[in-house]
Amino acid sequence: MKKVYYLHTCSTCQRILKEWDLDNSFELQDIKTDRMTPQQVDEMIKLAGSAEVLFSKRAMKYKSMGLADKNLSEKDIRQLIIDEYTFLKRPVMIYNDQIFIGNAAKTVAAAKEAVSNS
């Protein structure tokens, strides 16, 4: 699978997509206009090893919903990501059986290297 979950209104996602310079074999899914299905989220969780790795605590709703004060289970986190796209760390690239989550420089570079080495 070659897929990227991103947000078209996010300048960081746009910058990273330009840096990756992906070919047309990649499917790009704007998670705001094309919502993620529970199956897609489950596939990401399976590749990542946990829902928590995919979860963004930087989302504005994290504080406004008082989630910092709650002890969230994997099941809770999974449902939050499904219900509200802002809770997904972005971008997420799935390349074959590898997953690259978020915008950390190391992650972005590792994803770019994986794609360019094939």
C-alpha positions in Angstrom: 0.0 0.0 0.0 1.2 3.5 -0.8 -1.0 6.1 1.0 -0.7 9.4 2.7 -3.3 10.7 5.2 -2.9 14.5 5.4 -4.8 17.7 5.9 -4.9 20.0 2.9 -5.3 23.1 5.1 -2.2 22.3 7.0 0.9 24.2 5.8 3.2 21.7 7.4 1.5 18.8 5.6 1.8 20.7 2.3 5.5 21.4 2.9 6.2 17.8 3.7 4.3 16.5 0.7 6.5 18.8 -1.5 9.6 17.5 0.2 8.6 13.9 -0.3 7.8 14.6 -4.0 5.7 11.4 -4.3 4.8 9.9 -7.6 1.2 9.1 -8.8 1.3 5.6 -7.3 0.6 7.1 -3.9 -3.0 7.7 -2.9 -3.5 11.0 -1.0 -6.4 11.2 1.4 -7.4 14.6 2.8 -8.8 13.5 6.1 -11.0 16.6 6.4 -12.9 16.1 3.2 -12.6 12.3 3.0 -13.0 11.0 6.5 -11.1 8.0 7.7 -13.0 4.8 8.1 -12.7 2.6 11.2 -11.0 0.0 9.0 -8.4 2.6 7.9 -7.7 3.6 11.4 -7.4 0.0 12.5 -4.9 -0.6 9.7 -2.8 2.3 10.9 -3.0 1.1 14.5 -1.9 -2.4 13.4 1.1 -1.0 11.6 2.0 1.5 14.3 1.6 -0.9 17.2 -0.8 1.3 19.2 -3.5 4.0 18.8 -1.6 6.2 21.2 1.3 6.6 18.7 -1.1 8.0 16.2 -2.8 10.4 18.6 -2.0 14.1 18.6 -2.1 15.8 22.0 -1.5 19.1 20.2 -5.0 19.2 18.7 -6.9 22.2 20.1 -9.8 19.9 21.0 -7.5 17.9 23.3 -7.5 20.7 25.8 -11.0 22.0 25.1 -12.5 18.5 25.7 -10.5 18.2 28.9 -8.8 15.0 27.7 -5.5 15.9 29.4 -7.2 15.2 32.7 -8.6 11.8 31.6 -6.9 8.4 31.5 -7.6 7.4 27.9 -7.6 3.7 26.9 -6.5 2.4 23.5 -10.2 2.0 22.6 -10.9 5.6 23.6 -8.1 6.9 21.6 -9.1 4.8 18.5 -12.6 6.2 18.7 -11.4 9.8 19.1 -9.3 9.5 16.0 -12.2 8.0 14.1 -14.6 10.7 15.3 -12.4 13.7 14.9 -9.7 14.0 12.3 -7.7 16.6 14.2 -6.6 13.9 16.7 -4.5 12.1 14.0 -0.8 13.1 14.0 -0.2 14.3 10.5 0.9 13.4 7.9 0.8 9.6 8.0 2.5 7.8 5.2 1.9 4.1 4.7 4.5 2.6 2.4 4.2 -1.1 1.8 4.3 -2.5 5.4 5.9 0.6 6.9 4.2 3.5 8.6 5.6 7.0 9.2 3.7 9.2 11.6 3.9 12.9 12.1 6.1 15.8 11.1 9.3 15.2 13.1 12.3 15.8 11.0 13.6 12.3 11.5 10.3 10.8 10.5 10.0 12.9 7.4 13.5 12.0 6.4 13.0 8.3 7.1 9.9 8.3 4.9 11.6 10.1 2.1 14.6 7.6 2.2 12.3 4.6 2.3 10.5 5.8 -0.9 13.6 6.8 -2.7 15.4 3.5 -2.0 12.8 1.4 -3.8 
